[in-house]
């Protein structure tokens, strides 16, 4: 009988979302709100980006005026974008190597409330509706989503990040600093979505109009913004 209290205590700790954090270092890629590999295309004159914009090894960046970007736009090959891609590869591998806490394969993220941790999908992941990330009062709380293939959000889907009992957003949350989406192929963010976090996609990223509080970083493919989008992705450090 003496062992029972210890057993209950362990269960309580696991249920509290007390997970060890994985160190993910974006290096110089942290300066970029949009980082592509085979180019970046924006079709809306109303799109606004906070953070640097660039692509490597193909430096083609089209559809931006100087007034649309609060940061540096790299229009030609540059050591900065080359190094950022190298650093992105390292960060992608760190996120992919994190030990999975909860397997959500086959489940839609819509309607879920998730505490800090590492959540994995063996293939595709989808979001229809609202996903709530509850930091449980921890301003350093971290979420990693490991997605084997594609990430797709339906139109008007949202990711909401709350501190916990206090409820409001805080500075790191406003910039999606501690939310990582490691995507094994391509990500598509639906029209009218408010999405939070750093998208680390192995291939391409398509953003179809809304708000991205974080970063869109593609290792091997292109980034496409199909209609008016706000990308709030300044450096987190």
HELIX and SHEET records of a PDB file:
HELIX    1   1 UNK A    4  UNK A   15  1                                  12    
HELIX    2   2 UNK A   27  UNK A   31  5                                   5    
HELIX    3   3 UNK A   66  UNK A   68  5                                   3    
HELIX    4   4 UNK A   79  UNK A   97  1                                  19    
HELIX    5   5 UNK A  171  UNK A  174  1                                   4    
SHEET    1   A 8 UNK A  52  UNK A  55  0                                        
SHEET    2   A 8 UNK A  32  UNK A  36  1                                        
SHEET    3   A 8 UNK A 210  UNK A 218  1                                        
SHEET    4   A 8 UNK A 193  UNK A 201  1                                        
SHEET    5   A 8 UNK A 179  UNK A 183  1                                        
SHEET    6   A 8 UNK A 143  UNK A 147  1                                        
SHEET    7   A 8 UNK A 117  UNK A 121  1                                        
SHEET    8   A 8 UNK A 102  UNK A 103  1                                        
SHEET    1   B 6 UNK A  52  UNK A  55  0                                        
SHEET    2   B 6 UNK A  32  UNK A  36  1                                        
SHEET    3   B 6 UNK A 210  UNK A 218  1                                        
SHEET    4   B 6 UNK A 229  UNK A 232  1                                        
SHEET    5   B 6 UNK A  48  UNK A  50  1                                        
SHEET    6   B 6 UNK A  69  UNK A  70  1                                        
SHEET    1   C 7 UNK A  61  UNK A  62  0                                        
SHEET    2   C 7 UNK A  40  UNK A  42  1                                        
SHEET    3   C 7 UNK A 223  UNK A 225  1                                        
SHEET    4   C 7 UNK A 205  UNK A 207  1                                        
SHEET    5   C 7 UNK A 187  UNK A 189  1                                        
SHEET    6   C 7 UNK A 151  UNK A 153  1                                        
SHEET    7   C 7 UNK A 125  UNK A 127  1                                        
SHEET    1   D 3 UNK A 113  UNK A 115  0                                        
SHEET    2   D 3 UNK A 130  UNK A 134  1                                        
SHEET    3   D 3 UNK A 158  UNK A 162  1                                        
END                                                                             
